[in-house]
């Protein structure tokens, strides 16, 4: 697919042509990526991505109930699985680029997804993790049998501070005290060296991947398990847009952060921590402080930390940005039952921190109206 055509219509985001090249080269096992361009004669007018996977209906479940579903799946591996065709990305937000009438675009995209779903015998079609700005564009999906649900929100911090101390003063007194207590426990008592690499060597990437696998093992959410090639090839496919933050103790890697960076935003994409010492030395909060200081020094305007792990992000002052999921079961007979069940699988039902944050945001909006 011509890069020039793609970039004429796809949104100007970091997860763009080079990022998708990297996904293809990595040969991920869990899903198959597809790329769709809409032309008016020879003129590109729209572009988006979609992927095919076996979706587990317990993906949104966490805590004790998730342990129950995991136990059931050990005996019956595919009991909760549906083959799904999803517009968007397995990781990150969904995007649709359009330069013409939105209704014509969404009609064309949905028609192509329906054709692909029938060809691959997908039971579900979905549009995953789209922001509020896409609500009008995706509104015609309602007449096509799609049901709209709240997905997991993404998180964002506006970097409008002169230094870290000024940032601390924006937090509540208990959260500010808690952070200072954590830093005091480590600062001056343990030497943790931070390095930044655009293209780490193979030995470092081997250690990075080991920490990545450790966190995947502890992580209940998500579609993807990335192979080593994803980490190795990303700097080549996205030159100047990739930063590896590396934290070491006595030369041993204890934490890493893979970030995508532009002039305006840093996206905290994948993190890995050495859990034998992570809690003892508060590595999560130390890496946050170092990265925020780097953003301040480099005049980065926004720091994005993605989905899940909401409790620490709430305490760190991140804004929760709503994302939406549009889903349709292909079988018309069972579609009402499917929609009814999905109502009870809301993400906040299984994440108290997310529920608390959504309640806080609702109270803020109600107060603003007054």
ZISULFEN-V747553 format. One record per run of one state. SS is the DSSP state (a for helix, b for strand, c for the rest). FROM is the first residue (numbers start at 1). TO is the last residue. If there is no record, write none. Layout:
ss=<SS/SS>
from=<FROM/FROM>
to=<TO/TO>
This chain:
ss=<c/a/c/a/c/b/c/b/c/a/c/b/c/b/c/a/c/b/c/a/c/b/c/b/c/a/c/a/c/b/c/a/c/a/c/b/c/b/c/b/c/a/c/b/c/a/c/b/c/b/c/a/c/a/c/a/c>
from=<1/3/10/17/27/31/41/43/57/64/76/81/88/96/99/102/121/124/131/132/145/147/151/154/159/164/169/173/187/193/198/202/219/228/238/242/250/252/262/265/274/283/298/302/305/310/316/319/322/324/330/332/344/347/351/352/370>
to=<2/9/16/26/30/40/42/56/63/75/80/87/95/98/101/120/123/130/131/144/146/150/153/158/163/168/172/186/192/197/201/218/227/237/241/249/251/261/264/273/282/297/301/304/309/315/318/321/323/329/331/343/346/350/351/369/370>
